[in-house]
Every structure is written in structure tokens, then in C-alpha cells.
């Protein structure tokens, strides 16, 4: 659904406020029912809700200074792991996609073997293998092991997205680049990838959202990210429902923020493309 769906037919400048209000009413009513169901379920189990204790694990003030609580400290670690993994997985995905499209049989075979190995084994198994088997041999830290596992896993899926975006560029663009003497590297850099980016952006964002959610698995190797911090606090306080709902809300805020930022980027790319055709 887009903004045009809320316009009254025959008068594009006049929004249909009744429909807008009704849609928002449905959203609020649905959210209210979910909240009521959760609280009713907890009450039925005899659970004593203690939401007033949650803020202290998010933040506090000392002598007028803001102090991050353990959950916000966990968010910082989650963002660090996700950001580094996102950059490395994008780079790895690009290299793998180019190898898949290469004329070299060896490059295609290596890229294919990497894809099949990564996509057909669970991320948790890969994480354990890298941390318990590979990292002792090369002396990798926990953080580096987590980043490597996430980068390899997400890079395999990103490579197929990038390859599809490259293949979506018309063949005439390749021929035109060749006719003016551009090499393969300059063709990719100046002609193909800028056009492919418009096709790749939406699915790559979905993959980035998956990366943020998958980063919760790094808690299994004792990295104190958001999930691990939450488990630690729950073990001490027994605020099971309150903290897991809070952690879920934080992950939701992170992923929604990424999606909104990407929508803005998509609109900018669309305007750039229109200006280029004008």
C-alpha cells in the first residue's frame, strides 16, 4: 500500500481521511489486543509483572551524567558485530558473485563450493566450528570468530543477490562499455554496479536485517551482546517476560530503523535514475 491508495478518486490532491483513520484504528486495535493477550496470559499464570524494574537495565543517571545500562552496552556490541560483518559479507558477496560470472573455471568452482558448503550447513554449526576448531589454530578472538562466521554465512546469500543484480543489467551496457574500450574492472565499477545497485538494494537490506537477528547467536560463544546481556540479567532477576519483550523490542527498533533508512536511499536512487534519464 502506498500514499496513492489514500487519495479520493478524481481528486488527487484530496486525501481520504476516513480511510486513513480507519486503517490506523485497525493497527492500534490489533496492537492493543496483542498487549492484552500477553498481560492476560501472564496474569493467568500468576506472573507478577515488574516493568518498573526494566529501565535501570537500560540506562541510569549519576550526578547528572547519563550512564548506559547493561542492555544498552549489549546493543553496542550487537551493532559492532553486525556492522563489521555487514561490510565484510558485502565484500565477500561481491567477490563471490564476480567469480561466479568469471570465465575462469577455477574461480567458478571455488565460488560454487563455498556457496554450497555455507548454504547447506547451519550457522550455529559454522560458528562452533570456527570458534572451537579454527580459531585456536590461528589465535582468533571471540569477536573475530563471530564476525568471520557471520560474514561467511551472510556473504553466501549476499553473493546470489549481487549476481542477480548484475545479470539484470542489459547486455547492451556491457557491449557499449566494450566498444569504448573499458576493461572488465572499469566496466563493473562505472557501468554495471551503479545500475545493479537499484536492483540489489531491497534484497540486500532484507539480508542485513537477517544479519542483525542472526547476530544473537554469537551469545553462544560468550560474547556479551544484547541477547547474552539479557540472559545474564534474567538469571539474576527472574524478569523473564519483561526482559525478553524488551530485548525483542530493541531488535525490532534496530531492524525497522535500517528498513526506513533503506527506503530513503531507494527513493534517492530512483530520483537519481530519473534525473539521469531526463
TACOR-V710600 format. One record per helix or strand of 3 or more residues. SS is the DSSP state (2 for helix, 1 for strand). FROM is the first residue (numbers start at 1). TO is the last residue. If there is no record, write none. Layout:
# TACOR-V710600
SS,FROM,TO
SS,FROM,TO
This chain:
# TACOR-V710600
2,3,6
1,11,15
2,17,44
2,51,53
2,55,57
1,59,62
1,65,68
2,70,100
2,105,119
2,123,138
2,142,167
2,171,179
2,184,221
2,226,237
2,240,277
